[in-house]
Amino acid sequence: MYEGLFGKAAQERAIAEVEAEMARLCELLAEGLGMGLDAGREMVGGAMSGFLAEFFDLLPGKGAGPGMDVAITLPLLVHGVETGEPGPARPIAVIHLLWWAAARRLDDLGNDLSGAPGGQALTALAVGGHLPARLVADLPVTGAVRAALHDELSRAWLDAVDARLRDLAEEPSAATPESVLRRYEGRTGAPYGMAAASAARLAGAGPRCAGWRAFGRTLGVLRMLADDQRDLASGRCEHLAAGTATYLLAHLLDSLPARRREEVLDLFAAARVPGAGTGQGSARAELAARMLDDDVLDSYAAAVAPLVERAHSLVDVLGGDPGCVRELHGLVDETAGGTPGFRLAVA
């Protein structure tokens, strides 16, 4: 069966190639190389190499492996849409993975009530910010394209930090579906937008880059919504334990009368306790059950449907290589329909 320019088999090969590039980068970093600088930086290089190895080892246990595949294929598909050649965007896929390795670790450190290890935080900053900047500096592109890629990377980090600070500042009782979506646009929308727009810039897409950034941001928000669902469906309930007001929680609270709303907020407070003792586990399980109630999920899916439609619409408007356009629609559908025990409605 003909799969087109970038069908499943081609995507699997591309993912394997990017993973091989990451493995090679880790080897170079361990030797104090791979940073576009002269030798003699074995300490920071070794720290980054070990950091990345740990990140990729932990992904399967967190159910995040498929998400990293999407992180890789998104920039490849955008470049393929624009030029017919997905391959040249591999460096952007690597940068996107580096961003996520750093962001996930910084997020974990921010949720660690015992205090964040300084070395891990410093290494995360090097992996997610400075190493991508060095990789961009080494790309064989014009100065204008290089500056644009640096702009996309900086924009993503500033938007993500802004969103995380909003996370920390906003009381769960004050969270609304709108305020949570704004945070999601920064936390996951910004890096996906960066990956899509960077690939478009590498392809010379000109003014179309803004459209690809918008698509990436929308897809990133959908990925976060799906991650929320997986977290509950898996029983990990990490967001509840961290005291994070997710969109699903805000949606539930928004639908309740005052008395029942207070009951849910009390459960949420009880669930946010270090460890997983009997009381905490019971509160998390009860709150998760309420959030996964069929009626709640039905109304939640209806509320999310316009985002799914927006993502599809952006791909249709931007157009390009038909095979890659089809696969981008597939990324949206996979995100909307890949959540355990729940399928996001499509408008």
N, C-alpha and C positions, 0 to 999 in steps of 0.2 A: 504494500500500500504506500502511495506517495505521501510523504509527510510534509512536503513543502520545505522552505528554506531553513526553518528552525523548529522542526517537529521534536517529538519526545526523545528519539535516539540522539539527535543532534544536541539537544539540550543536556542530556546526560553526559555526552562527551565534553561539552563546554564546561559543565560543572566540574567534571574530573580534571580538566585542564587548569581551571582556576584553583582548585584544591591543590594541584601539584605546584602551581606557582606559589601558593601560600606556604606549602611545605618547604620549597626551596628558599623562600624569603626567611623562614624560621631558621634554616641551616646557616644562611649568611649572617643573620642577626646574632646567632650564637657565637659566631667568630668575630663579632664586632664590625661586620660589613653590612651591605644592603641598605645603607642609609644615604647613599650619594655623597659620602664624606670619606676622608682618608681613614686609615685604620687607627685603632687605639681606643675604641669605645666599647670594649668587651663587656663592661659592667651593665650599661644600659641596654646594649644589644642582647646580652644573655637574659636580662630581666624581661625584655619584650618577647624573646623567643619562648621562654617558659610560660609567660602569661598567655600567649596565643595557643600554645599546646594545651594548657589547662582549659581554656575556653572551648576549644573544639572537642576535647574529651568529655566535657560536661553537657554539651548540647543534646545528645540523645536522651539523657535522663530527664531533661526539662521539656522534652517534646518539641524542641525548637529546630531540629534538623531540617524538616521541610521548609520552615521559614527562611533558613539560610540559603536553601536552593532558590527561593524566590528572590532573595537579596542579590544573588548572583545573576539570575536570568533577566531581571528587569533591565539593567543597563545594556545588556547584550541585545535584548529585543528592541529597545528604543533605537540603538545604533543601527540595527538591522532594518527597522522600519524606514529610517532616513537614507540609508546607503545601500541596502541589500547585503551588507557584510556585518554580522554581529561581532566577529572576533576581535576587531580593534578596540572594543570597549572592555576587554578583560582587565586592564589596569583600573578602570572605574569599579569593576566588580570587586577587585582586591581591596580598594580603598573603602568601599561600602562595608565589606566584612570587617576591616580594621575598625571602622567607626562603631559597628555593633559590638565588637569585642570589648572596646573601651566603655561604651555607654552602658552595657549590661553590668559590667563590673562596678562602675561608678554608682549605678542604681542600687546594686546589692549593698555597696558600702554605705550608701545613704540610708538604707533601711536597717543597717546593723546597729542595734541599740547599745552594743557593747563598745562601740567606737571603731572608726575606720583605720586600718593599718596604713601608715603613711607611705610605705614603699609601694603597696598595691595602687594607691591613688596616683602616685607619681608615675608609675609605669603605665597606668591607664591613660593618663594625659599624653604620654609620649606615643603610645600606640594609636590613639584616636586622633590626635591633632598634629603632632610634629612629624611622625613617620609618614602619614599621607601627604603632608606638605613637601617632604623630601622626594616622595615618589612622583608627585606632580612636577616638581622642579626638573626631574630627569626625563620627562616625556618629550619625545621629538615633535614638539608642536610650536606654533608661533607664540610670541610673547603675549599677544592679545588673548589667545585661547588659554594659555597658562594662567593669565590673570583672571580670566573668567572662571576657570576651575577652582582657583583659590577662593574666589568670591563665593562660589556655591558651597564649598566646604565650610567657610567661615559663617555663612548665613545659616547653614544647618546647625552648627554648634550653638550659635547665639539663640536661635529659635528653640532648640532643645533645652538649653539651660534656663531660658525664660519659662518654659513649660514646667520644668522640674521645680523651679522656685515657686511657681504658682501651686504646684502639688503640695509643697511644704507649708505654704502660707494659708491655704484655704481649708477651713474647717469642714469636715464631712457634712455637717448639718447645713452648711451654706452652699454645698455643691448643687449645681443644676445640670441637666443634660447639656445645656449650651456651654457652661463653663468647662465641663469635662471634655467635650469635643474640642474646645479651644486648646486645652492642654494636650490632647491626643495629636492635634495638628503639629505641635512642636515635638512631642516625644517620639512619635514614630512617623508622622507625616513628613517632618523636615528631612530626616535622612533618606527616606525613599524619594522625596522630591529632589534632593541633592543628587542621588544616583541617576535618576531619570534625566534631569536637566544637564548633568555633567556629560552623560553619554551623548545627548543632543548637541551640546557645545563641541564635543570632540568630532561629531559628524558634520559640523558646520551648518547647523539647522537655523541659525539666525533667530528671528523673532518667534519661531516655533518653540524655542526653548522654554518660554514661559508656560506654554500649554503643557509641555511634558513635565515641567515642575508641578503644575497643578494636578496632573494625573498621578504623579508619584505621591504627592501629599495625600490625595484621596485614597489611593491604594494603601498607603501606610496607616491611615486611620482605620481602614477596614481590617488590616492585619492586627492592629491593637484590639479592636473589638473581638476578633476571633480568638486572640490570645486570652482575653478576659474569660471567654466561654470555656476554652480548654482548661484554664486554671481551675475553674469550678468543677467542670465535668470530670477532671482527673482526680479530684479530691485533694489536690495540693493546697488550694485556697491561699496561695502566697500573697495575693493582693489584700485579702482580708487580714491576714496576719500582720502585714506591713501597715495596715491602717489606710490603704489607698481607696479613695472614693472612685470607683469605676463608673463607666457610663451606665452599666446595667443597674448598679446600686442607685445611682442618681435617678434613673428612670423609674425604678421601683418606688423610691421615696416620693417622687413627684406625683405618683398615682394614688398615694395613700391619704386618708384623712388624718388629722393631727394625732389622734391617740395611737393609731397603728404605726404611724411614722415614728413616734417616740419609741415604740417597742422595737422597731427595726434598728434605730440608732443605738438603743441600749445593747442589742445583740452585737452590733458592729463594734461598740466599745469593748465588750467582753471578749470579742474575737481577737482584738489587737493586744495580745499579751505575748511576751517572749516565751518560746517553747511551745509545747503542744500537750499541756496537761488536760485532765478530764474536763474542767470547766471551759477552757479555751476551745478544745476540740468539739465539745457539744455546741457551743455558741456558733462556731464556724459552720458546723454541719447544718444546724437549724437555719442559719441565715442563707447558706448556699441553697438549701431546699426551697426557701421562699423566693430567692432570685431565679431559680430554675423552674418555678411553677409554670405550667403550660400557658395559663392566661397571661402571665407576665411576659413570657417569651414571645407570645403571639403579638402583643402590642409593641414589644421591643423590636421585633423583626420589622414590623410595619414602619416604625420610626427610623430604622436604619436603611430601609429600602431606597430612599432618594439618594443616599450616598453610593449605593451599588449602581443605580441608574446613571449618576453623574460620571462615575468612572468609565462605564461603557460609552457614554455619550462623548466624553473627551477623546477616547480612542477613535471613535467614528469620525469626529470632526477633524482630528489631526491626520488620520489616514496614513498612507504609505504602502510599503510592501505588503501585499495581501496575506502572505503566510505569517509574517510577524504580527500583523494586526490581529489575525485570528488567535495567535498564541497569547497576545496581551489580553484579549477578551477572556481567554482561558485562565490567566492568572487571577482576574477579577472573580470569575465563577468559582475557581478553586478556593479562593479566600472566603467567598460568601457561602460556599456549600461544604467546606471541609471541617466544620466544627463538630466534635463528637456529640451525638444526640440532639443536634439542633441544626436547622438550615435557615440561614438568613433569607428572608423573603426578597424577591426581586420585583421591583415595581413594573 
